[in-house]
Amino acid sequence: MSPPLNAAKSWANQCDEPHNNHHSALRAAAVGSGVAGTCIVIFRVVSRLYTDQRLWWDDWSHIVAGV
């Protein structure tokens, strides 16, 4: 058999196999980063209320962006 024909058969065999699925890892990264961001905003607001007893415009913008 000629080398180009062997290469074509190799590609055809690879196309029939299932590909690696990274769906669960991508979902875990998306959920994890969302949870981490929400926790950071909550900790920021709690620390601001604990130390300064008031929230500034940037704190409100973080809250609005989180909603």
CHARMM-style PDB file with segment names, atoms N, HN, CA, C and O in Angstrom:
ATOM      1  N   MET     1       0.835  -1.186   0.000  1.00  0.00      PROA
ATOM      2  CA  MET     1       0.000   0.000   0.000  1.00  0.00      PROA
ATOM      3  C   MET     1       0.874   1.242   0.000  1.00  0.00      PROA
ATOM      4  O   MET     1       1.982   1.230   0.537  1.00  0.00      PROA
ATOM      5  N   SER     2       0.388   2.285  -0.587  1.00  0.00      PROA
ATOM      6  HN  SER     2      -0.512   2.294  -1.023  1.00  0.00      PROA
ATOM      7  CA  SER     2       1.176   3.516  -0.653  1.00  0.00      PROA
ATOM      8  C   SER     2       1.050   4.299   0.655  1.00  0.00      PROA
ATOM      9  O   SER     2       0.038   4.183   1.345  1.00  0.00      PROA
ATOM     10  N   PRO     3       2.063   5.091   1.002  1.00  0.00      PROA
ATOM     11  CA  PRO     3       2.020   5.867   2.259  1.00  0.00      PROA
ATOM     12  C   PRO     3       0.838   6.831   2.361  1.00  0.00      PROA
ATOM     13  O   PRO     3       0.265   6.946   3.444  1.00  0.00      PROA
ATOM     14  N   PRO     4       0.440   7.530   1.290  1.00  0.00      PROA
ATOM     15  CA  PRO     4      -0.730   8.401   1.441  1.00  0.00      PROA
ATOM     16  C   PRO     4      -2.006   7.630   1.760  1.00  0.00      PROA
ATOM     17  O   PRO     4      -2.859   8.124   2.498  1.00  0.00      PROA
ATOM     18  N   LEU     5      -2.144   6.433   1.213  1.00  0.00      PROA
ATOM     19  HN  LEU     5      -1.451   6.032   0.614  1.00  0.00      PROA
ATOM     20  CA  LEU     5      -3.322   5.629   1.503  1.00  0.00      PROA
ATOM     21  C   LEU     5      -3.308   5.152   2.961  1.00  0.00      PROA
ATOM     22  O   LEU     5      -4.353   5.109   3.611  1.00  0.00      PROA
ATOM     23  N   ASN     6      -2.141   4.800   3.464  1.00  0.00      PROA
ATOM     24  HN  ASN     6      -1.292   4.835   2.935  1.00  0.00      PROA
ATOM     25  CA  ASN     6      -2.023   4.412   4.865  1.00  0.00      PROA
ATOM     26  C   ASN     6      -2.386   5.589   5.774  1.00  0.00      PROA
ATOM     27  O   ASN     6      -3.064   5.406   6.785  1.00  0.00      PROA
ATOM     28  N   ALA     7      -1.944   6.772   5.423  1.00  0.00      PROA
ATOM     29  HN  ALA     7      -1.393   6.921   4.602  1.00  0.00      PROA
ATOM     30  CA  ALA     7      -2.258   7.962   6.216  1.00  0.00      PROA
ATOM     31  C   ALA     7      -3.761   8.242   6.205  1.00  0.00      PROA
ATOM     32  O   ALA     7      -4.337   8.592   7.235  1.00  0.00      PROA
ATOM     33  N   ALA     8      -4.382   8.089   5.058  1.00  0.00      PROA
ATOM     34  HN  ALA     8      -3.914   7.804   4.222  1.00  0.00      PROA
ATOM     35  CA  ALA     8      -5.819   8.321   4.956  1.00  0.00      PROA
ATOM     36  C   ALA     8      -6.597   7.313   5.798  1.00  0.00      PROA
ATOM     37  O   ALA     8      -7.585   7.674   6.437  1.00  0.00      PROA
ATOM     38  N   LYS     9      -6.161   6.056   5.804  1.00  0.00      PROA
ATOM     39  HN  LYS     9      -5.358   5.763   5.284  1.00  0.00      PROA
ATOM     40  CA  LYS     9      -6.833   5.054   6.624  1.00  0.00      PROA
ATOM     41  C   LYS     9      -6.629   5.341   8.109  1.00  0.00      PROA
ATOM     42  O   LYS     9      -7.528   5.120   8.920  1.00  0.00      PROA
ATOM     43  N   SER    10      -5.454   5.829   8.456  1.00  0.00      PROA
ATOM     44  HN  SER    10      -4.724   6.009   7.797  1.00  0.00      PROA
ATOM     45  CA  SER    10      -5.181   6.172   9.857  1.00  0.00      PROA
ATOM     46  C   SER    10      -6.099   7.301  10.314  1.00  0.00      PROA
ATOM     47  O   SER    10      -6.657   7.247  11.410  1.00  0.00      PROA
ATOM     48  N   TRP    11      -6.253   8.314   9.481  1.00  0.00      PROA
ATOM     49  HN  TRP    11      -5.799   8.357   8.590  1.00  0.00      PROA
ATOM     50  CA  TRP    11      -7.148   9.424   9.821  1.00  0.00      PROA
ATOM     51  C   TRP    11      -8.593   8.951   9.935  1.00  0.00      PROA
ATOM     52  O   TRP    11      -9.330   9.403  10.812  1.00  0.00      PROA
ATOM     53  N   ALA    12      -8.994   8.053   9.061  1.00  0.00      PROA
ATOM     54  HN  ALA    12      -8.395   7.686   8.348  1.00  0.00      PROA
ATOM     55  CA  ALA    12     -10.361   7.534   9.097  1.00  0.00      PROA
ATOM     56  C   ALA    12     -10.596   6.751  10.377  1.00  0.00      PROA
ATOM     57  O   ALA    12     -11.672   6.847  10.967  1.00  0.00      PROA
ATOM     58  N   ASN    13      -9.621   5.985  10.813  1.00  0.00      PROA
ATOM     59  HN  ASN    13      -8.747   5.907  10.334  1.00  0.00      PROA
ATOM     60  CA  ASN    13      -9.765   5.233  12.061  1.00  0.00      PROA
ATOM     61  C   ASN    13      -9.859   6.179  13.258  1.00  0.00      PROA
ATOM     62  O   ASN    13     -10.634   5.935  14.183  1.00  0.00      PROA
ATOM     63  N   GLN    14      -9.074   7.255  13.244  1.00  0.00      PROA
ATOM     64  HN  GLN    14      -8.444   7.454  12.493  1.00  0.00      PROA
ATOM     65  CA  GLN    14      -9.105   8.221  14.348  1.00  0.00      PROA
ATOM     66  C   GLN    14     -10.430   8.967  14.397  1.00  0.00      PROA
ATOM     67  O   GLN    14     -10.904   9.318  15.478  1.00  0.00      PROA
ATOM     68  N   CYS    15     -11.025   9.210  13.255  1.00  0.00      PROA
ATOM     69  HN  CYS    15     -10.641   8.925  12.377  1.00  0.00      PROA
ATOM     70  CA  CYS    15     -12.302   9.932  13.218  1.00  0.00      PROA
ATOM     71  C   CYS    15     -13.439   9.085  13.773  1.00  0.00      PROA
ATOM     72  O   CYS    15     -14.428   9.621  14.272  1.00  0.00      PROA
ATOM     73  N   ASP    16     -13.303   7.782  13.690  1.00  0.00      PROA
ATOM     74  HN  ASP    16     -12.499   7.346  13.285  1.00  0.00      PROA
ATOM     75  CA  ASP    16     -14.349   6.904  14.203  1.00  0.00      PROA
ATOM     76  C   ASP    16     -14.298   6.759  15.717  1.00  0.00      PROA
ATOM     77  O   ASP    16     -15.278   6.333  16.328  1.00  0.00      PROA
ATOM     78  N   GLU    17     -13.172   7.105  16.330  1.00  0.00      PROA
ATOM     79  HN  GLU    17     -12.376   7.451  15.833  1.00  0.00      PROA
ATOM     80  CA  GLU    17     -13.039   6.980  17.773  1.00  0.00      PROA
ATOM     81  C   GLU    17     -13.619   8.212  18.463  1.00  0.00      PROA
ATOM     82  O   GLU    17     -13.589   9.312  17.913  1.00  0.00      PROA
ATOM     83  N   PRO    18     -14.151   8.018  19.678  1.00  0.00      PROA
ATOM     84  CA  PRO    18     -14.671   9.195  20.399  1.00  0.00      PROA
ATOM     85  C   PRO    18     -13.525  10.113  20.839  1.00  0.00      PROA
ATOM     86  O   PRO    18     -12.441   9.654  21.197  1.00  0.00      PROA
ATOM     87  N   HSD    19     -13.789  11.387  20.802  1.00  0.00      PROA
ATOM     88  HN  HSD    19     -14.670  11.760  20.511  1.00  0.00      PROA
ATOM     89  CA  HSD    19     -12.780  12.370  21.189  1.00  0.00      PROA
ATOM     90  C   HSD    19     -12.817  12.583  22.695  1.00  0.00      PROA
ATOM     91  O   HSD    19     -13.788  12.233  23.366  1.00  0.00      PROA
ATOM     92  N   ASN    20     -11.749  13.160  23.206  1.00  0.00      PROA
ATOM     93  HN  ASN    20     -10.960  13.444  22.660  1.00  0.00      PROA
ATOM     94  CA  ASN    20     -11.714  13.481  24.631  1.00  0.00      PROA
ATOM     95  C   ASN    20     -12.765  14.533  24.931  1.00  0.00      PROA
ATOM     96  O   ASN    20     -12.860  15.548  24.242  1.00  0.00      PROA
ATOM     97  N   ASN    21     -13.541  14.285  25.952  1.00  0.00      PROA
ATOM     98  HN  ASN    21     -13.464  13.460  26.513  1.00  0.00      PROA
ATOM     99  CA  ASN    21     -14.609  15.201  26.331  1.00  0.00      PROA
ATOM    100  C   ASN    21     -14.193  15.916  27.613  1.00  0.00      PROA
ATOM    101  O   ASN    21     -14.009  15.278  28.649  1.00  0.00      PROA
ATOM    102  N   HSD    22     -14.046  17.229  27.546  1.00  0.00      PROA
ATOM    103  HN  HSD    22     -14.195  17.747  26.704  1.00  0.00      PROA
ATOM    104  CA  HSD    22     -13.632  18.033  28.693  1.00  0.00      PROA
ATOM    105  C   HSD    22     -14.805  18.813  29.261  1.00  0.00      PROA
ATOM    106  O   HSD    22     -14.615  19.822  29.940  1.00  0.00      PROA
ATOM    107  N   HSD    23     -16.014  18.351  28.986  1.00  0.00      PROA
ATOM    108  HN  HSD    23     -16.169  17.532  28.434  1.00  0.00      PROA
ATOM    109  CA  HSD    23     -17.213  19.079  29.398  1.00  0.00      PROA
ATOM    110  C   HSD    23     -17.302  19.203  30.914  1.00  0.00      PROA
ATOM    111  O   HSD    23     -17.615  20.277  31.427  1.00  0.00      PROA
ATOM    112  N   SER    24     -17.034  18.133  31.627  1.00  0.00      PROA
ATOM    113  HN  SER    24     -16.780  17.261  31.211  1.00  0.00      PROA
ATOM    114  CA  SER    24     -17.161  18.179  33.086  1.00  0.00      PROA
ATOM    115  C   SER    24     -16.098  19.073  33.717  1.00  0.00      PROA
ATOM    116  O   SER    24     -16.380  19.760  34.699  1.00  0.00      PROA
ATOM    117  N   ALA    25     -14.896  19.078  33.178  1.00  0.00      PROA
ATOM    118  HN  ALA    25     -14.667  18.520  32.380  1.00  0.00      PROA
ATOM    119  CA  ALA    25     -13.847  19.951  33.714  1.00  0.00      PROA
ATOM    120  C   ALA    25     -14.176  21.413  33.448  1.00  0.00      PROA
ATOM    121  O   ALA    25     -13.935  22.265  34.303  1.00  0.00      PROA
ATOM    122  N   LEU    26     -14.713  21.709  32.293  1.00  0.00      PROA
ATOM    123  HN  LEU    26     -14.908  21.016  31.599  1.00  0.00      PROA
ATOM    124  CA  LEU    26     -15.091  23.087  31.967  1.00  0.00      PROA
ATOM    125  C   LEU    26     -16.236  23.559  32.852  1.00  0.00      PROA
ATOM    126  O   LEU    26     -16.241  24.700  33.314  1.00  0.00      PROA
ATOM    127  N   ARG    27     -17.196  22.688  33.084  1.00  0.00      PROA
ATOM    128  HN  ARG    27     -17.192  21.761  32.708  1.00  0.00      PROA
ATOM    129  CA  ARG    27     -18.318  23.042  33.960  1.00  0.00      PROA
ATOM    130  C   ARG    27     -17.827  23.269  35.390  1.00  0.00      PROA
ATOM    131  O   ARG    27     -18.264  24.211  36.050  1.00  0.00      PROA
ATOM    132  N   ALA    28     -16.932  22.422  35.870  1.00  0.00      PROA
ATOM    133  HN  ALA    28     -16.576  21.656  35.334  1.00  0.00      PROA
ATOM    134  CA  ALA    28     -16.391  22.577  37.228  1.00  0.00      PROA
ATOM    135  C   ALA    28     -15.617  23.894  37.356  1.00  0.00      PROA
ATOM    136  O   ALA    28     -15.714  24.568  38.381  1.00  0.00      PROA
ATOM    137  N   ALA    29     -14.863  24.258  36.342  1.00  0.00      PROA
ATOM    138  HN  ALA    29     -14.783  23.710  35.509  1.00  0.00      PROA
ATOM    139  CA  ALA    29     -14.120  25.520  36.379  1.00  0.00      PROA
ATOM    140  C   ALA    29     -15.069  26.713  36.377  1.00  0.00      PROA
ATOM    141  O   ALA    29     -14.839  27.686  37.095  1.00  0.00      PROA
ATOM    142  N   ALA    30     -16.130  26.650  35.581  1.00  0.00      PROA
ATOM    143  HN  ALA    30     -16.317  25.860  34.997  1.00  0.00      PROA
ATOM    144  CA  ALA    30     -17.086  27.752  35.524  1.00  0.00      PROA
ATOM    145  C   ALA    30     -17.834  27.909  36.838  1.00  0.00      PROA
ATOM    146  O   ALA    30     -17.996  29.026  37.329  1.00  0.00      PROA
ATOM    147  N   VAL    31     -18.290  26.811  37.408  1.00  0.00      PROA
ATOM    148  HN  VAL    31     -18.159  25.904  37.009  1.00  0.00      PROA
ATOM    149  CA  VAL    31     -19.014  26.869  38.681  1.00  0.00      PROA
ATOM    150  C   VAL    31     -18.070  27.289  39.801  1.00  0.00      PROA
ATOM    151  O   VAL    31     -18.433  28.101  40.651  1.00  0.00      PROA
ATOM    152  N   GLY    32     -16.864  26.738  39.802  1.00  0.00      PROA
ATOM    153  HN  GLY    32     -16.569  26.078  39.111  1.00  0.00      PROA
ATOM    154  CA  GLY    32     -15.896  27.075  40.837  1.00  0.00      PROA
ATOM    155  C   GLY    32     -15.501  28.534  40.842  1.00  0.00      PROA
ATOM    156  O   GLY    32     -15.381  29.142  41.905  1.00  0.00      PROA
ATOM    157  N   SER    33     -15.296  29.108  39.660  1.00  0.00      PROA
ATOM    158  HN  SER    33     -15.393  28.614  38.796  1.00  0.00      PROA
ATOM    159  CA  SER    33     -14.933  30.526  39.600  1.00  0.00      PROA
ATOM    160  C   SER    33     -16.113  31.405  39.986  1.00  0.00      PROA
ATOM    161  O   SER    33     -15.918  32.460  40.588  1.00  0.00      PROA
ATOM    162  N   GLY    34     -17.326  30.996  39.656  1.00  0.00      PROA
ATOM    163  HN  GLY    34     -17.485  30.139  39.167  1.00  0.00      PROA
ATOM    164  CA  GLY    34     -18.502  31.761  40.079  1.00  0.00      PROA
ATOM    165  C   GLY    34     -18.684  31.747  41.580  1.00  0.00      PROA
ATOM    166  O   GLY    34     -18.994  32.771  42.190  1.00  0.00      PROA
ATOM    167  N   VAL    35     -18.491  30.577  42.173  1.00  0.00      PROA
ATOM    168  HN  VAL    35     -18.240  29.746  41.677  1.00  0.00      PROA
ATOM    169  CA  VAL    35     -18.600  30.464  43.633  1.00  0.00      PROA
ATOM    170  C   VAL    35     -17.495  31.271  44.314  1.00  0.00      PROA
ATOM    171  O   VAL    35     -17.751  31.962  45.300  1.00  0.00      PROA
ATOM    172  N   ALA    36     -16.279  31.188  43.798  1.00  0.00      PROA
ATOM    173  HN  ALA    36     -16.071  30.626  42.997  1.00  0.00      PROA
ATOM    174  CA  ALA    36     -15.166  31.932  44.386  1.00  0.00      PROA
ATOM    175  C   ALA    36     -15.405  33.435  44.302  1.00  0.00      PROA
ATOM    176  O   ALA    36     -15.157  34.156  45.269  1.00  0.00      PROA
ATOM    177  N   GLY    37     -15.881  33.909  43.164  1.00  0.00      PROA
ATOM    178  HN  GLY    37     -16.083  33.323  42.379  1.00  0.00      PROA
ATOM    179  CA  GLY    37     -16.169  35.333  43.019  1.00  0.00      PROA
ATOM    180  C   GLY    37     -17.264  35.806  43.959  1.00  0.00      PROA
ATOM    181  O   GLY    37     -17.169  36.888  44.539  1.00  0.00      PROA
ATOM    182  N   THR    38     -18.299  34.998  44.108  1.00  0.00      PROA
ATOM    183  HN  THR    38     -18.376  34.119  43.637  1.00  0.00      PROA
ATOM    184  CA  THR    38     -19.382  35.345  45.027  1.00  0.00      PROA
ATOM    185  C   THR    38     -18.888  35.391  46.468  1.00  0.00      PROA
ATOM    186  O   THR    38     -19.253  36.292  47.223  1.00  0.00      PROA
ATOM    187  N   CYS    39     -18.069  34.433  46.847  1.00  0.00      PROA
ATOM    188  HN  CYS    39     -17.773  33.701  46.234  1.00  0.00      PROA
ATOM    189  CA  CYS    39     -17.513  34.425  48.209  1.00  0.00      PROA
ATOM    190  C   CYS    39     -16.638  35.647  48.453  1.00  0.00      PROA
ATOM    191  O   CYS    39     -16.685  36.235  49.533  1.00  0.00      PROA
ATOM    192  N   ILE    40     -15.851  36.030  47.476  1.00  0.00      PROA
ATOM    193  HN  ILE    40     -15.812  35.552  46.599  1.00  0.00      PROA
ATOM    194  CA  ILE    40     -14.982  37.201  47.627  1.00  0.00      PROA
ATOM    195  C   ILE    40     -15.813  38.456  47.823  1.00  0.00      PROA
ATOM    196  O   ILE    40     -15.488  39.277  48.681  1.00  0.00      PROA
ATOM    197  N   VAL    41     -16.871  38.625  47.053  1.00  0.00      PROA
ATOM    198  HN  VAL    41     -17.135  37.959  46.356  1.00  0.00      PROA
ATOM    199  CA  VAL    41     -17.727  39.806  47.208  1.00  0.00      PROA
ATOM    200  C   VAL    41     -18.410  39.797  48.567  1.00  0.00      PROA
ATOM    201  O   VAL    41     -18.508  40.840  49.212  1.00  0.00      PROA
ATOM    202  N   ILE    42     -18.879  38.647  49.009  1.00  0.00      PROA
ATOM    203  HN  ILE    42     -18.799  37.799  48.484  1.00  0.00      PROA
ATOM    204  CA  ILE    42     -19.526  38.554  50.321  1.00  0.00      PROA
ATOM    205  C   ILE    42     -18.535  38.907  51.427  1.00  0.00      PROA
ATOM    206  O   ILE    42     -18.865  39.667  52.338  1.00  0.00      PROA
ATOM    207  N   PHE    43     -17.318  38.355  51.352  1.00  0.00      PROA
ATOM    208  HN  PHE    43     -17.051  37.737  50.613  1.00  0.00      PROA
ATOM    209  CA  PHE    43     -16.309  38.676  52.361  1.00  0.00      PROA
ATOM    210  C   PHE    43     -15.948  40.159  52.333  1.00  0.00      PROA
ATOM    211  O   PHE    43     -15.713  40.754  53.385  1.00  0.00      PROA
ATOM    212  N   ARG    44     -15.901  40.755  51.162  1.00  0.00      PROA
ATOM    213  HN  ARG    44     -16.091  40.272  50.308  1.00  0.00      PROA
ATOM    214  CA  ARG    44     -15.583  42.175  51.053  1.00  0.00      PROA
ATOM    215  C   ARG    44     -16.662  43.021  51.713  1.00  0.00      PROA
ATOM    216  O   ARG    44     -16.356  43.940  52.473  1.00  0.00      PROA
ATOM    217  N   VAL    45     -17.918  42.716  51.426  1.00  0.00      PROA
ATOM    218  HN  VAL    45     -18.167  41.970  50.808  1.00  0.00      PROA
ATOM    219  CA  VAL    45     -19.028  43.483  51.998  1.00  0.00      PROA
ATOM    220  C   VAL    45     -19.067  43.317  53.518  1.00  0.00      PROA
ATOM    221  O   VAL    45     -19.260  44.289  54.249  1.00  0.00      PROA
ATOM    222  N   VAL    46     -18.884  42.092  53.985  1.00  0.00      PROA
ATOM    223  HN  VAL    46     -18.727  41.302  53.392  1.00  0.00      PROA
ATOM    224  CA  VAL    46     -18.895  41.851  55.428  1.00  0.00      PROA
ATOM    225  C   VAL    46     -17.747  42.601  56.101  1.00  0.00      PROA
ATOM    226  O   VAL    46     -17.933  43.197  57.162  1.00  0.00      PROA
ATOM    227  N   SER    47     -16.567  42.573  55.493  1.00  0.00      PROA
ATOM    228  HN  SER    47     -16.416  42.088  54.631  1.00  0.00      PROA
ATOM    229  CA  SER    47     -15.435  43.277  56.097  1.00  0.00      PROA
ATOM    230  C   SER    47     -15.639  44.789  56.075  1.00  0.00      PROA
ATOM    231  O   SER    47     -15.255  45.475  57.022  1.00  0.00      PROA
ATOM    232  N   ARG    48     -16.235  45.314  55.012  1.00  0.00      PROA
ATOM    233  HN  ARG    48     -16.546  44.756  54.243  1.00  0.00      PROA
ATOM    234  CA  ARG    48     -16.520  46.755  54.961  1.00  0.00      PROA
ATOM    235  C   ARG    48     -17.524  47.150  56.030  1.00  0.00      PROA
ATOM    236  O   ARG    48     -17.356  48.170  56.698  1.00  0.00      PROA
ATOM    237  N   LEU    49     -18.565  46.350  56.193  1.00  0.00      PROA
ATOM    238  HN  LEU    49     -18.702  45.521  55.650  1.00  0.00      PROA
ATOM    239  CA  LEU    49     -19.567  46.661  57.209  1.00  0.00      PROA
ATOM    240  C   LEU    49     -18.993  46.523  58.618  1.00  0.00      PROA
ATOM    241  O   LEU    49     -19.382  47.255  59.529  1.00  0.00      PROA
ATOM    242  N   TYR    50     -18.076  45.590  58.789  1.00  0.00      PROA
ATOM    243  HN  TYR    50     -17.760  44.995  58.050  1.00  0.00      PROA
ATOM    244  CA  TYR    50     -17.480  45.373  60.100  1.00  0.00      PROA
ATOM    245  C   TYR    50     -16.496  46.491  60.459  1.00  0.00      PROA
ATOM    246  O   TYR    50     -16.425  46.896  61.620  1.00  0.00      PROA
ATOM    247  N   THR    51     -15.740  46.993  59.482  1.00  0.00      PROA
ATOM    248  HN  THR    51     -15.798  46.664  58.539  1.00  0.00      PROA
ATOM    249  CA  THR    51     -14.712  48.000  59.775  1.00  0.00      PROA
ATOM    250  C   THR    51     -15.225  49.425  59.616  1.00  0.00      PROA
ATOM    251  O   THR    51     -15.044  50.243  60.517  1.00  0.00      PROA
ATOM    252  N   ASP    52     -15.859  49.739  58.492  1.00  0.00      PROA
ATOM    253  HN  ASP    52     -16.005  49.075  57.759  1.00  0.00      PROA
ATOM    254  CA  ASP    52     -16.269  51.115  58.198  1.00  0.00      PROA
ATOM    255  C   ASP    52     -17.726  51.403  58.537  1.00  0.00      PROA
ATOM    256  O   ASP    52     -18.112  52.564  58.677  1.00  0.00      PROA
ATOM    257  N   GLN    53     -18.521  50.378  58.668  1.00  0.00      PROA
ATOM    258  HN  GLN    53     -18.208  49.435  58.555  1.00  0.00      PROA
ATOM    259  CA  GLN    53     -19.949  50.501  58.953  1.00  0.00      PROA
ATOM    260  C   GLN    53     -20.738  51.139  57.806  1.00  0.00      PROA
ATOM    261  O   GLN    53     -21.870  51.583  58.003  1.00  0.00      PROA
ATOM    262  N   ARG    54     -20.142  51.186  56.606  1.00  0.00      PROA
ATOM    263  HN  ARG    54     -19.223  50.825  56.446  1.00  0.00      PROA
ATOM    264  CA  ARG    54     -20.882  51.701  55.444  1.00  0.00      PROA
ATOM    265  C   ARG    54     -20.272  51.148  54.159  1.00  0.00      PROA
ATOM    266  O   ARG    54     -19.132  50.685  54.132  1.00  0.00      PROA
ATOM    267  N   LEU    55     -21.057  51.213  53.117  1.00  0.00      PROA
ATOM    268  HN  LEU    55     -21.983  51.589  53.139  1.00  0.00      PROA
ATOM    269  CA  LEU    55     -20.608  50.738  51.808  1.00  0.00      PROA
ATOM    270  C   LEU    55     -20.465  51.926  50.866  1.00  0.00      PROA
ATOM    271  O   LEU    55     -21.277  52.851  50.898  1.00  0.00      PROA
ATOM    272  N   TRP    56     -19.444  51.901  50.035  1.00  0.00      PROA
ATOM    273  HN  TRP    56     -18.784  51.150  50.009  1.00  0.00      PROA
ATOM    274  CA  TRP    56     -19.213  52.951  49.058  1.00  0.00      PROA
ATOM    275  C   TRP    56     -19.741  52.505  47.699  1.00  0.00      PROA
ATOM    276  O   TRP    56     -20.275  51.406  47.555  1.00  0.00      PROA
ATOM    277  N   TRP    57     -19.581  53.379  46.707  1.00  0.00      PROA
ATOM    278  HN  TRP    57     -19.146  54.272  46.824  1.00  0.00      PROA
ATOM    279  CA  TRP    57     -20.134  53.105  45.380  1.00  0.00      PROA
ATOM    280  C   TRP    57     -19.504  51.867  44.755  1.00  0.00      PROA
ATOM    281  O   TRP    57     -20.179  51.129  44.039  1.00  0.00      PROA
ATOM    282  N   ASP    58     -18.220  51.628  45.014  1.00  0.00      PROA
ATOM    283  HN  ASP    58     -17.670  52.228  45.596  1.00  0.00      PROA
ATOM    284  CA  ASP    58     -17.581  50.449  44.425  1.00  0.00      PROA
ATOM    285  C   ASP    58     -18.110  49.153  45.038  1.00  0.00      PROA
ATOM    286  O   ASP    58     -18.191  48.125  44.365  1.00  0.00      PROA
ATOM    287  N   ASP    59     -18.466  49.213  46.308  1.00  0.00      PROA
ATOM    288  HN  ASP    59     -18.400  50.048  46.854  1.00  0.00      PROA
ATOM    289  CA  ASP    59     -19.066  48.029  46.931  1.00  0.00      PROA
ATOM    290  C   ASP    59     -20.437  47.741  46.327  1.00  0.00      PROA
ATOM    291  O   ASP    59     -20.771  46.588  46.054  1.00  0.00      PROA
ATOM    292  N   TRP    60     -21.219  48.780  46.122  1.00  0.00      PROA
ATOM    293  HN  TRP    60     -20.948  49.717  46.344  1.00  0.00      PROA
ATOM    294  CA  TRP    60     -22.535  48.600  45.510  1.00  0.00      PROA
ATOM    295  C   TRP    60     -22.407  48.097  44.071  1.00  0.00      PROA
ATOM    296  O   TRP    60     -23.230  47.302  43.616  1.00  0.00      PROA
ATOM    297  N   SER    61     -21.386  48.555  43.359  1.00  0.00      PROA
ATOM    298  HN  SER    61     -20.718  49.201  43.728  1.00  0.00      PROA
ATOM    299  CA  SER    61     -21.202  48.078  41.979  1.00  0.00      PROA
ATOM    300  C   SER    61     -20.833  46.596  41.964  1.00  0.00      PROA
ATOM    301  O   SER    61     -21.244  45.863  41.065  1.00  0.00      PROA
ATOM    302  N   HSD    62     -20.058  46.153  42.960  1.00  0.00      PROA
ATOM    303  HN  HSD    62     -19.724  46.749  43.691  1.00  0.00      PROA
ATOM    304  CA  HSD    62     -19.761  44.713  43.054  1.00  0.00      PROA
ATOM    305  C   HSD    62     -21.023  43.915  43.336  1.00  0.00      PROA
ATOM    306  O   HSD    62     -21.219  42.839  42.772  1.00  0.00      PROA
ATOM    307  N   ILE    63     -21.867  44.428  44.194  1.00  0.00      PROA
ATOM    308  HN  ILE    63     -21.707  45.303  44.653  1.00  0.00      PROA
ATOM    309  CA  ILE    63     -23.114  43.724  44.537  1.00  0.00      PROA
ATOM    310  C   ILE    63     -24.022  43.657  43.314  1.00  0.00      PROA
ATOM    311  O   ILE    63     -24.588  42.605  43.016  1.00  0.00      PROA
ATOM    312  N   VAL    64     -24.161  44.771  42.608  1.00  0.00      PROA
ATOM    313  HN  VAL    64     -23.701  45.625  42.850  1.00  0.00      PROA
ATOM    314  CA  VAL    64     -25.018  44.793  41.418  1.00  0.00      PROA
ATOM    315  C   VAL    64     -24.465  43.866  40.333  1.00  0.00      PROA
ATOM    316  O   VAL    64     -25.228  43.176  39.658  1.00  0.00      PROA
ATOM    317  N   ALA    65     -23.148  43.850  40.167  1.00  0.00      PROA
ATOM    318  HN  ALA    65     -22.528  44.411  40.716  1.00  0.00      PROA
ATOM    319  CA  ALA    65     -22.539  42.971  39.156  1.00  0.00      PROA
ATOM    320  C   ALA    65     -22.733  41.510  39.534  1.00  0.00      PROA
ATOM    321  O   ALA    65     -22.844  40.658  38.653  1.00  0.00      PROA
ATOM    322  N   GLY    66     -22.774  41.207  40.823  1.00  0.00      PROA
ATOM    323  HN  GLY    66     -22.684  41.900  41.538  1.00  0.00      PROA
ATOM    324  CA  GLY    66     -22.985  39.830  41.241  1.00  0.00      PROA
ATOM    325  C   GLY    66     -24.390  39.340  41.036  1.00  0.00      PROA
ATOM    326  O   GLY    66     -24.625  38.135  40.942  1.00  0.00      PROA
ATOM    327  N   VAL    67     -25.342  40.272  40.965  1.00  0.00      PROA
ATOM    328  HN  VAL    67     -25.150  41.251  41.041  1.00  0.00      PROA
ATOM    329  CA  VAL    67     -26.736  39.895  40.765  1.00  0.00      PROA
ATOM    330  C   VAL    67     -26.961  39.730  39.287  1.00  0.00      PROA
ATOM    331  OT1 VAL    67     -28.072  39.410  38.863  1.00  0.00      PROA
TER     332      VAL     67
END
